[in-house]
Amino acid sequence: MDQDTAILVSDLRKEFVLPQHKHTSFKQVFVNLGKRNKKTKQRALSGVSFEVKKGDFFGVVGRNGSGKSTLLKILAGVYSPTVGSVSVNGSLTPFIELGVGFNPELSGRDNVFLNGALLGFNRKEMSVMYQDIVEFAELEKFMDQKLKNYSSGMQVRLAFSISIRAKSDILLLDEVLAVGDAAFQQKCYSHFEELKRQKKTVVFVSHDMNAVRRFCNKAIYIDGGKLTHSGVPSEIADVYVEDNMESSRQNEATQEGPELSKKHKLTVKLSAQTNDTVTLHFSYKSEEKDKMYIGISVIREGISIAEINTSSGKPLKRSGRATYSLDVSPLNAGVYSIGAGLFRSKNGELLSVTKNKAQFIVKGSDPIRGAALKLADTWKYE
Amino acid sequence: MRMRYFTKRNRAILREMVSSDFKVRYQGSALGYLWSLLRPLLMFSVLYVVFVYIFKLNRGVAHYPAYLLLGIVLWNFFFETTTLGMTSVVDRGDLIRKISIPRYLVVVSSSAAALINLSLNLLVVLFFALINGVTPQMSWLWMIPLLIELFFLSSTVAFFLAALFVKFRDARYVWEVILQAGFYGTPILYSLSLVSKELYQNLLLMNPVAQIMQDARYNVVTKTTVTGWSNMSFRFAVLPIVAVVIVGILSIFYFKKQSKYFAENI
């Protein structure tokens, strides 16, 4: 293994044997002695090879059940591989989740020492760090209370402040950001920045593509236990987003949206997308005699970021089709969807909404811009 | 790969696991840790009254109370280590499924907890023995190798059972029955001299726990007790110790082989 390699995974395969009848008692063993035991093998990972260099912030991306956590557990030494090998150069943090080994019956203080031991710190070393840990977690008043009386946020804060004390060369992080409020996430982010500055090797599993884009310098995409893509984080993030969209599109096709009235119908379809324009097709049908207009909202992460309507344009009547083009150059990388409604011109009453939403992705590699819009701004320095 | 068993991390984990177990066990009780001394003291007082004044099994045995208590304490250690050790891996399943710690640490920590209990119990036995007129002597030092043998036997059996229990949950009930049989098959309550034929005495002495118990009684309480060494030639008397070594090695081997898959099998 090269000197600058931190983790080398070659041709890794992991199978879990799931017996049809799980033999957890002797009786079952005797009863089934004659029969051939049907066992289903579930392949969680197969043919996975990759290399993590020292100092990499390495993203592992994939949908639920793709095998990411199994991979991380093999790296951590919790599972052993069925075939293939994993070599690790340097010491590894044993934690993959926050708060592992916490005992709810013990006080916060005792849990700090217990958790510290799992990281390899003895009593003496922990006593030195204790004050800092408690202050960082902002839990000074609660340390003598039992952990079971803590809120989940408090537990996570405590676990996080202990885990960042780890002195190992390689860190494994699984979904740390899924828990905690905005202030806690901010703390996580600044800790990650610190790790990057220190050139620590980090293997980071996350569903938060903004975090992957922002911190990682390399990433892999795992799908159905196979490594399908590896490369630049922003590309991997796009693959993930596209994959997710594909399945949510399939879901939406069968999903019934709110139906206001059967008399009116509005559908939207994505018809074309280039690097800077998205084209949508609308078709509408209504028994309404009045004039109507279409209202559109552009949605990102559940929040409407722009609303446009055609009330000032040509009023619509009865039925017809319309094409709508949107310049996406002011949008940052991410997933967007467009929903639309049919309104009565006279009083703005909503007659119908589209059952499905048209989704599109804006690709981009600029990791710093996290929010939706690029604003055309200028700076002047004096 | 070089195996390092007593790294700083392993020592720290062991210490914290043992101390947190003790803390949890005595939580909410007014007397707290005092119970680990008070409990054997009270239990032994009951046994003392029952077996010395009511059943009078003390015929022909000098210092019978000390003789009896020493046997019970050693048996209890074997009992506690194996039963706690058996469920230790499954009980710590949350830890084992999520973190890479040496698996044997979990079993060792439960053995260590039992060892602490044993030392407290032995203190109580010492107290009873002195009251009972047993005089301290050099041969008490034999307790050191005997306790090492007992600890090795108990904890390796615990290793085997812990690995077995991950796969077969009713190993627990089978082991309960075996322990019950062992309780009567080992001369704990009765003296070996009550067993009529010497052949039967020798067969009972093939049980390593009986061998340890009788040797301990011989060296600590009374030289009149029956031991394997007084009954048989060395060749036969040494068999229980050979058995301890073989059982130990096989158990450790089995545990090591199975422990790779604990995380997915629990």
Interface residues (C-beta under 8 A of the other chain):
Chain A: F16 H23 T24 S25 F26 K27 V29 K73 A76 G77 V78 Y79 S80 L92 P94 F95 I96 E97 V100 G101 N103 E105 L106 D110 F113 L114 G116 A117 L118 L119 G120 F121 N122 R123
Chain B: T7 K8 R9 R11 A12 I13 R15 E16 M17 S20 K23 V24 Q27 D94 L95 I96 R97 K98 I99 S100 I101 K167 F168 R169 D170 A171 V174 K260 Y261 A263 E264
